[in-house]
Amino acid sequence: MTYAITITVPLAWDEALRRTKEALAEQGFGILSEIDVRATFTAKLGQERADELGDLVILGACNPDLASHALRAEPDLGLLLPCNVVVRRGPDADATVVQAIAPQTMVQLTGNPAVAEVADDAEARLTRALRSLEAAAA
């Protein structure tokens, strides 16, 4: 089982980041957190280390309805929420990699079948968001 849903889009990084947020919103996800990993590396490790990494943002995406169902079924799932979505510069300036955690990972980690339905819905929504981003960029 893979733990990520991954696409590469022919978009500049900043445009891909903007469109990713829009695609997630269309599927009912809000952004609870946004971690600019490059900025953190710059501040904590220096410019050279940040440049080695390149542009990378981690979005903490949450669909409140799905999160509510999941937490009722398995309170410890709070450790795995929100769903992380990564937007990082691709192999060249005109390509960006967008990745989302595969929600089935929650089912695998918990072994709780009650989480499976929520994970199926979340995975379908995240997949639609990334596929719509991919289609819009084509």
KOLKEKOL-912585 format. One record per residue (C-alpha): residue in one letter; x, y, z; residue number from 1. Coordinates in steps of 0.2 Angstrom, whole numbers, plus 5000, padded with zeros to 4 digits. Example, Ala and Ser with C-alpha at 12.3 -4.5 7.8 and 13.67 -1.06 7.14 Angstrom:
# KOLKEKOL-912585
<node res="A" x="5062" y="4978" z="5039" n="1"/>
<node res="S" x="5068" y="4995" z="5036" n="2"/>
//
This chain:
# KOLKEKOL-912585
<node res="M" x="5000" y="5000" z="5000" n="1"/>
<node res="T" x="5006" y="5017" z="4996" n="2"/>
<node res="Y" x="5004" y="5031" z="5008" n="3"/>
<node res="A" x="5003" y="5046" z="4996" n="4"/>
<node res="I" x="4993" y="5052" z="4981" n="5"/>
<node res="T" x="5006" y="5061" z="4970" n="6"/>
<node res="I" x="5004" y="5071" z="4954" n="7"/>
<node res="T" x="5016" y="5082" z="4945" n="8"/>
<node res="V" x="5009" y="5097" z="4937" n="9"/>
<node res="P" x="5017" y="5108" z="4923" n="10"/>
<node res="L" x="5015" y="5124" z="4934" n="11"/>
<node res="A" x="5026" y="5136" z="4943" n="12"/>
<node res="W" x="5027" y="5132" z="4961" n="13"/>
<node res="D" x="5017" y="5148" z="4967" n="14"/>
<node res="E" x="5003" y="5145" z="4955" n="15"/>
<node res="A" x="5002" y="5126" z="4959" n="16"/>
<node res="L" x="5001" y="5131" z="4978" n="17"/>
<node res="R" x="4987" y="5143" z="4974" n="18"/>
<node res="R" x="4977" y="5131" z="4963" n="19"/>
<node res="T" x="4980" y="5117" z="4976" n="20"/>
<node res="K" x="4972" y="5127" z="4990" n="21"/>
<node res="E" x="4957" y="5131" z="4978" n="22"/>
<node res="A" x="4955" y="5113" z="4973" n="23"/>
<node res="L" x="4955" y="5107" z="4991" n="24"/>
<node res="A" x="4942" y="5120" z="4995" n="25"/>
<node res="E" x="4931" y="5114" z="4981" n="26"/>
<node res="Q" x="4931" y="5097" z="4989" n="27"/>
<node res="G" x="4926" y="5104" z="5006" n="28"/>
<node res="F" x="4944" y="5105" z="5014" n="29"/>
<node res="G" x="4949" y="5120" z="5024" n="30"/>
<node res="I" x="4967" y="5124" z="5027" n="31"/>
<node res="L" x="4971" y="5124" z="5046" n="32"/>
<node res="S" x="4989" y="5126" z="5045" n="33"/>
<node res="E" x="5002" y="5131" z="5032" n="34"/>
<node res="I" x="5020" y="5127" z="5035" n="35"/>
<node res="D" x="5033" y="5135" z="5024" n="36"/>
<node res="V" x="5047" y="5122" z="5026" n="37"/>
<node res="R" x="5060" y="5132" z="5016" n="38"/>
<node res="A" x="5057" y="5148" z="5027" n="39"/>
<node res="T" x="5059" y="5137" z="5042" n="40"/>
<node res="F" x="5075" y="5130" z="5035" n="41"/>
<node res="T" x="5082" y="5147" z="5031" n="42"/>
<node res="A" x="5078" y="5153" z="5049" n="43"/>
<node res="K" x="5085" y="5138" z="5058" n="44"/>
<node res="L" x="5098" y="5130" z="5046" n="45"/>
<node res="G" x="5103" y="5144" z="5035" n="46"/>
<node res="Q" x="5101" y="5149" z="5017" n="47"/>
<node res="E" x="5112" y="5135" z="5009" n="48"/>
<node res="R" x="5101" y="5121" z="5017" n="49"/>
<node res="A" x="5085" y="5130" z="5012" n="50"/>
<node res="D" x="5091" y="5131" z="4994" n="51"/>
<node res="E" x="5096" y="5113" z="4994" n="52"/>
<node res="L" x="5078" y="5109" z="4999" n="53"/>
<node res="G" x="5069" y="5122" z="4988" n="54"/>
<node res="D" x="5051" y="5127" z="4989" n="55"/>
<node res="L" x="5041" y="5116" z="5000" n="56"/>
<node res="V" x="5025" y="5120" z="5009" n="57"/>
<node res="I" x="5015" y="5108" z="5020" n="58"/>
<node res="L" x="4996" y="5112" z="5020" n="59"/>
<node res="G" x="4986" y="5105" z="5035" n="60"/>
<node res="A" x="4969" y="5101" z="5026" n="61"/>
<node res="C" x="4954" y="5097" z="5035" n="62"/>
<node res="N" x="4936" y="5093" z="5030" n="63"/>
<node res="P" x="4927" y="5096" z="5047" n="64"/>
<node res="D" x="4913" y="5083" z="5043" n="65"/>
<node res="L" x="4925" y="5069" z="5039" n="66"/>
<node res="A" x="4936" y="5073" z="5054" n="67"/>
<node res="S" x="4921" y="5073" z="5066" n="68"/>
<node res="H" x="4916" y="5056" z="5060" n="69"/>
<node res="A" x="4934" y="5049" z="5060" n="70"/>
<node res="L" x="4937" y="5056" z="5078" n="71"/>
<node res="R" x="4920" y="5048" z="5084" n="72"/>
<node res="A" x="4926" y="5031" z="5077" n="73"/>
<node res="E" x="4944" y="5033" z="5083" n="74"/>
<node res="P" x="4948" y="5047" z="5095" n="75"/>
<node res="D" x="4967" y="5043" z="5093" n="76"/>
<node res="L" x="4965" y="5049" z="5075" n="77"/>
<node res="G" x="4969" y="5066" z="5081" n="78"/>
<node res="L" x="4987" y="5061" z="5080" n="79"/>
<node res="L" x="4985" y="5059" z="5061" n="80"/>
<node res="L" x="4974" y="5074" z="5057" n="81"/>
<node res="P" x="4973" y="5086" z="5048" n="82"/>
<node res="C" x="4977" y="5077" z="5031" n="83"/>
<node res="N" x="4994" y="5084" z="5025" n="84"/>
<node res="V" x="4996" y="5090" z="5007" n="85"/>
<node res="V" x="5013" y="5094" z="5001" n="86"/>
<node res="V" x="5017" y="5106" z="4987" n="87"/>
<node res="R" x="5035" y="5106" z="4982" n="88"/>
<node res="R" x="5045" y="5112" z="4968" n="89"/>
<node res="G" x="5048" y="5099" z="4955" n="90"/>
<node res="P" x="5063" y="5094" z="4945" n="91"/>
<node res="D" x="5062" y="5110" z="4935" n="92"/>
<node res="A" x="5055" y="5127" z="4937" n="93"/>
<node res="D" x="5040" y="5123" z="4927" n="94"/>
<node res="A" x="5034" y="5108" z="4936" n="95"/>
<node res="T" x="5028" y="5106" z="4954" n="96"/>
<node res="V" x="5024" y="5090" z="4964" n="97"/>
<node res="V" x="5008" y="5089" z="4974" n="98"/>
<node res="Q" x="5006" y="5075" z="4986" n="99"/>
<node res="A" x="4992" y="5071" z="4999" n="100"/>
<node res="I" x="4992" y="5058" z="5012" n="101"/>
<node res="A" x="4982" y="5043" z="5007" n="102"/>
<node res="P" x="4969" y="5042" z="5020" n="103"/>
<node res="Q" x="4969" y="5023" z="5019" n="104"/>
<node res="T" x="4984" y="5024" z="5029" n="105"/>
<node res="M" x="4973" y="5028" z="5044" n="106"/>
<node res="V" x="4964" y="5012" z="5042" n="107"/>
<node res="Q" x="4980" y="5002" z="5041" n="108"/>
<node res="L" x="4987" y="5011" z="5056" n="109"/>
<node res="T" x="4972" y="5009" z="5067" n="110"/>
<node res="G" x="4965" y="4993" z="5061" n="111"/>
<node res="N" x="4948" y="5000" z="5065" n="112"/>
<node res="P" x="4935" y="4996" z="5051" n="113"/>
<node res="A" x="4924" y="5010" z="5057" n="114"/>
<node res="V" x="4937" y="5022" z="5050" n="115"/>
<node res="A" x="4937" y="5014" z="5033" n="116"/>
<node res="E" x="4921" y="5023" z="5027" n="117"/>
<node res="V" x="4928" y="5040" z="5032" n="118"/>
<node res="A" x="4945" y="5036" z="5024" n="119"/>
<node res="D" x="4936" y="5031" z="5008" n="120"/>
<node res="D" x="4927" y="5047" z="5007" n="121"/>
<node res="A" x="4942" y="5057" z="5011" n="122"/>
<node res="E" x="4953" y="5048" z="4999" n="123"/>
<node res="A" x="4940" y="5051" z="4985" n="124"/>
<node res="R" x="4939" y="5069" z="4989" n="125"/>
<node res="L" x="4958" y="5072" z="4989" n="126"/>
<node res="T" x="4960" y="5062" z="4973" n="127"/>
<node res="R" x="4947" y="5072" z="4965" n="128"/>
<node res="A" x="4956" y="5088" z="4971" n="129"/>
<node res="L" x="4972" y="5083" z="4964" n="130"/>
<node res="R" x="4965" y="5076" z="4948" n="131"/>
<node res="S" x="4956" y="5093" z="4945" n="132"/>
<node res="L" x="4972" y="5102" z="4948" n="133"/>
<node res="E" x="4981" y="5091" z="4935" n="134"/>
<node res="A" x="4967" y="5093" z="4922" n="135"/>
<node res="A" x="4967" y="5112" z="4924" n="136"/>
<node res="A" x="4985" y="5113" z="4922" n="137"/>
<node res="A" x="4985" y="5102" z="4906" n="138"/>
//
